[in-house]
Amino acid sequence: MADFPTQARVVIIGGGVVGTSTLYHLAKKGWTDCVLLEKNELTAGSTWHAAGNVPTFSTSWAIMNMQRYSTELYARLGDEVDYPMNYHQTGSLRLAHSQERVQEFERACAMGRYQGIDMKMMTPDEAKEMYPFLETHDLAGVLYDPSDGDIDPAQVTQALAKGAREMGAQILRFCPATGVTQQDDDTWIVHTDKGDIACDYVVNAAGYYAQRVGEWFKPYGGRTVPMMVMSHQYVLTDEIPEIEAWSKETGGKLPLIRDVDVSYYFRQEKHGFNIGPYEPNCKAEWDESGDAIPEDFSFQLWSDDLERIEDIVADSMERVPLAASAGISRIINGPIPYAPDGLPLIGPMPGVKNAFENCVFTFGIAQGGGAGKVMAEWIVDGGTEWDMWAVDPRRYTDYTDHAYCVAKGKETYGHEYAMHFPHHEWPEGRDKKHSTLHSRLVDAGAQFGAYNGWERANWFAREGEDTSEAATQTWDRNGPWEAAIEREVEAVTNGCGMLPITGFSRIKIEGPGAKDFVDSLTASRLPAPGRVSLAYFPDSRGRILTETSVMVHGDDEVGLITAATAQWHDREIFSRQVPEGITVTDHTDEVECLLVTGPKSRDILAPLVDGHDLSQPWLSVSLNGTVAGQEAALIRVSFAGELGWEIHAAPDAMPAIWDALADAGVTPFGMYALNSMRIEKGYRAWKGDLSTDYTLLEGGLDRFVKLDKPQDYPGKAALQAEAQRGRKKGFVTLEIEPGEQDAPYMAPIWHGDEIVGEVTSCAMGYRTGKCIALGMVRADLLAPGTQFEVDVYGKRHTATAQPDQPMWDPKNDRIRA
Ligand SMILES: Cc1cc2nc3c(=O)[nH]c(=O)nc-3n(C[C@H](O)[C@H](O)[C@H](O)COP(=O)(O)OP(=O)(O)OC[C@H]3O[C@@H](n4cnc5c(N)ncnc54)[C@H](O)[C@@H]3O)c2cc1C
């Protein structure tokens, strides 16, 4: 082929809406020497048959950002690239059947308004005025989103392709990628039947083929892409004269309806309807039947399976009775990929240098615009404008085997519109990883949650307490767990408690200059040997990448302990840039951690330890010694903010240690109690309070930021400039007027008529007797005593800024005792 490109900066594999949007956004950033490979025609995967709905609604801040961006892009794209397309921003009505649902909508509305989307709540009567054919008698409320609508998926893909081509990017259709080879310098060769393309970066945008394409990266450190494929259907009805008449009279299209409690969307399509159920009795494809994914399924569909969705379709016809007057003209049944949580994979490919994923989209039309922007930022800028952890491929680690992906994918699809309550744990895909204490925790009444696949105790139920899943279907704080949290906090405050922090991620950096290497990446000062401290790792813009506990064991060895969920994310901060001669190894599975904390912890531990000096001060590390006759290290820290030690020992040693502590009367406590106590201490949590949405200085981490450190580190110049200029936002602790619920993540903080910040975490503090939120507000409003209001599920609660110190034990007397 004469003009076959043998060289490109980026090769994108897959020409659906997402791959094409990636190419367009790379070109927009000036990276025009990029190539997209599509094995068939553009849109041949899931894109061509999608219904094309483009909502902005989400209860995830990151997803809402992406979807909002898509609507803004799609509204201007036709003019920008001179490719007119059918994009109807009809608005949508989301129907609530219960008060809990109204609260969910209120929360999304509050977030939406913060993002500049004009969402609002309506009464059923107001909705009926907008949608005369709608049955509203049984509704509790309606959310109206004016920016919602539908677009022709093929047209938007072609428009993005036209825009990209006109900027100089290339699209090769009918040119499947057949494999990849990584070069010694970590660049790539992408193979096709028409020739090889050498490139700096590769993007897997292969939609439901992403797992197959992902296999090519395994020799270079990759893993099996965590995904599965569902069959998803929508029903098109015949045209209905009344709809035609209404459209002619009003000159418009009816708003899109989402009856989320029944689980379907319902949209005007020409003069009929498009009804799309997410049925609980759903079907995974290319799996249960034993069929492997075919070599090519381009532009194909499965045959109809009306039986699976007929109850939901029948329900929709009661909601809009006019629909019952029409026959079904067509059913579309196509493949839709699912990651276990139903969110896409957007970001660096875990374990592989210079490779990215932008795949496994269940709402790729709605998210495609935003996903292209995010991917282009990852590649060109090395990071994204908005924190995108919610969709980062590294959120999944080694536990996502096939059975897990299928079970979770089906669960997520069958509950596509379900409410995600703060104390609810989804039942599928559990028990992937147990600590050696698991049976003891079960015996003690533990109610578990999954943390990076590990089962951890959230709270401990007593005989007769309600542990049903139904009891967790509430936004309220006051469920059966609340009494348990109170008594667990009480035990830790006045006696001694123990909590297995199973699955703490552990990274060891070893080799000549290991300490200098870690030092070159952190803004913090590293501790002396025998001490532990927190270190913060910024990105090049000074934003918070991660926080780890650091122990320096000499110039050539540093140990890092970090959040369970951060395992693959944090490992890559080090392994991606490790110099020759230094190794980065993951020891997560080799050590178990038990936090023993409370004013009596020293007295209880004293007779059990040998070789450890319990009078050593706070933040000291004692590596050699035993606890209950078992070799164990002690680190004098407590995330609960009481006197305490973390016991670190081999998993096999832990049962004996637990038994000895239990015999000494130590009370087990869980993650919910720990969360309440850490918020009282103002201790931040990763990807809640600590994210790339904030710089280290905005995050109030000044005492961990050494601007005068002799070493350079990422973001140092940016942080120095910020320190000069002053931060835009700042970390604040708020005492909130306690209501029935805790303020959710990203609850807007109001000052007068203006939104000036957001809550990043919130809990009732049982030691202080106060409801406390950690958050970020405009920097000029940080003075203690400043009055705010926080929007908690639609209700404004007064809140007062607190002094910049922990609300519990502000001088740390208890922890230093
Ligand atoms: C019935 C149905 C209705 C839907 N309705 C909506 C909706 O209303 N709104 C919404 O947002 N989403 C909807 N979706 C989901 C949406 O279709 C997908 O999320 C979206 O199309 C995914 O886009 P993509 O670019 O990631 O993947 P795809 O469109 O699947 O594109 C991937 C491309 O990669 C190509 N490819 C694969 N392997 C190779 C290779 N080796 N070399 C080169 N090319 C390769 C494929 O041919 C394909 O064209 C619906 C899905 C279904 C099934």
PDBQT file of the ligand as one rigid body, heavy atoms in Angstrom, charges set to zero:
ROOT
HETATM    1  C1  LIG A 901     -28.667  -2.591  22.160  1.00  0.00    +0.000 C 
HETATM    2  C2  LIG A 901     -27.692  -1.602  22.682  1.00  0.00    +0.000 A 
HETATM    3  C3  LIG A 901     -28.108  -0.303  22.943  1.00  0.00    +0.000 A 
HETATM    4  C4  LIG A 901     -27.200   0.633  23.451  1.00  0.00    +0.000 A 
HETATM    5  N1  LIG A 901     -27.622   1.890  23.709  1.00  0.00    +0.000 NA
HETATM    6  C5  LIG A 901     -26.759   2.817  24.195  1.00  0.00    +0.000 A 
HETATM    7  C6  LIG A 901     -27.181   4.135  24.455  1.00  0.00    +0.000 A 
HETATM    8  O1  LIG A 901     -28.335   4.470  24.269  1.00  0.00    +0.000 OA
HETATM    9  N2  LIG A 901     -26.280   5.017  24.940  1.00  0.00    +0.000 N 
HETATM   10  C7  LIG A 901     -24.978   4.664  25.192  1.00  0.00    +0.000 A 
HETATM   11  O2  LIG A 901     -24.210   5.495  25.637  1.00  0.00    +0.000 OA
HETATM   12  N3  LIG A 901     -24.559   3.414  24.925  1.00  0.00    +0.000 NA
HETATM   13  C8  LIG A 901     -25.404   2.486  24.437  1.00  0.00    +0.000 A 
HETATM   14  N4  LIG A 901     -24.973   1.213  24.176  1.00  0.00    +0.000 N 
HETATM   15  C9  LIG A 901     -23.571   0.880  24.430  1.00  0.00    +0.000 C 
HETATM   16  C10 LIG A 901     -22.701   1.386  23.297  1.00  0.00    +0.000 C 
HETATM   17  O3  LIG A 901     -23.106   0.779  22.115  1.00  0.00    +0.000 OA
HETATM   18  C11 LIG A 901     -21.245   1.032  23.556  1.00  0.00    +0.000 C 
HETATM   19  O4  LIG A 901     -20.892   1.381  24.873  1.00  0.00    +0.000 OA
HETATM   20  C12 LIG A 901     -20.334   1.794  22.607  1.00  0.00    +0.000 C 
HETATM   21  O5  LIG A 901     -20.742   1.621  21.295  1.00  0.00    +0.000 OA
HETATM   22  C13 LIG A 901     -18.912   1.318  22.776  1.00  0.00    +0.000 C 
HETATM   23  O6  LIG A 901     -18.110   1.979  21.856  1.00  0.00    +0.000 OA
HETATM   24  P1  LIG A 901     -16.608   1.503  21.642  1.00  0.00    +0.000 P 
HETATM   25  O7  LIG A 901     -16.014   2.413  20.672  1.00  0.00    +0.000 OA
HETATM   26  O8  LIG A 901     -15.970   1.366  22.963  1.00  0.00    +0.000 OA
HETATM   27  O9  LIG A 901     -16.726   0.012  21.112  1.00  0.00    +0.000 OA
HETATM   28  P2  LIG A 901     -17.197  -0.547  19.702  1.00  0.00    +0.000 P 
HETATM   29  O10 LIG A 901     -18.237   0.286  19.072  1.00  0.00    +0.000 OA
HETATM   30  O11 LIG A 901     -17.551  -1.977  19.920  1.00  0.00    +0.000 OA
HETATM   31  O12 LIG A 901     -15.917  -0.399  18.831  1.00  0.00    +0.000 OA
HETATM   32  C14 LIG A 901     -14.802  -1.249  18.933  1.00  0.00    +0.000 C 
HETATM   33  C15 LIG A 901     -14.251  -1.426  17.547  1.00  0.00    +0.000 C 
HETATM   34  O13 LIG A 901     -13.033  -2.143  17.612  1.00  0.00    +0.000 OA
HETATM   35  C16 LIG A 901     -12.922  -2.872  16.425  1.00  0.00    +0.000 C 
HETATM   36  N5  LIG A 901     -11.882  -3.885  16.616  1.00  0.00    +0.000 N 
HETATM   37  C17 LIG A 901     -11.904  -4.934  17.467  1.00  0.00    +0.000 A 
HETATM   38  N6  LIG A 901     -10.770  -5.638  17.364  1.00  0.00    +0.000 NA
HETATM   39  C18 LIG A 901     -10.007  -5.005  16.445  1.00  0.00    +0.000 A 
HETATM   40  C19 LIG A 901      -8.722  -5.250  15.903  1.00  0.00    +0.000 A 
HETATM   41  N7  LIG A 901      -8.014  -6.313  16.267  1.00  0.00    +0.000 N 
HETATM   42  N8  LIG A 901      -8.238  -4.390  14.988  1.00  0.00    +0.000 NA
HETATM   43  C20 LIG A 901      -8.961  -3.305  14.592  1.00  0.00    +0.000 A 
HETATM   44  N9  LIG A 901     -10.191  -3.050  15.061  1.00  0.00    +0.000 NA
HETATM   45  C21 LIG A 901     -10.699  -3.881  15.979  1.00  0.00    +0.000 A 
HETATM   46  C22 LIG A 901     -14.298  -3.417  16.228  1.00  0.00    +0.000 C 
HETATM   47  O14 LIG A 901     -14.536  -3.814  14.895  1.00  0.00    +0.000 OA
HETATM   48  C23 LIG A 901     -15.157  -2.232  16.654  1.00  0.00    +0.000 C 
HETATM   49  O15 LIG A 901     -15.560  -1.440  15.566  1.00  0.00    +0.000 OA
HETATM   50  C24 LIG A 901     -25.861   0.249  23.683  1.00  0.00    +0.000 A 
HETATM   51  C25 LIG A 901     -25.446  -1.058  23.405  1.00  0.00    +0.000 A 
HETATM   52  C26 LIG A 901     -26.350  -1.975  22.931  1.00  0.00    +0.000 A 
HETATM   53  C27 LIG A 901     -25.904  -3.364  22.672  1.00  0.00    +0.000 C 
ENDROOT
TORSDOF 0
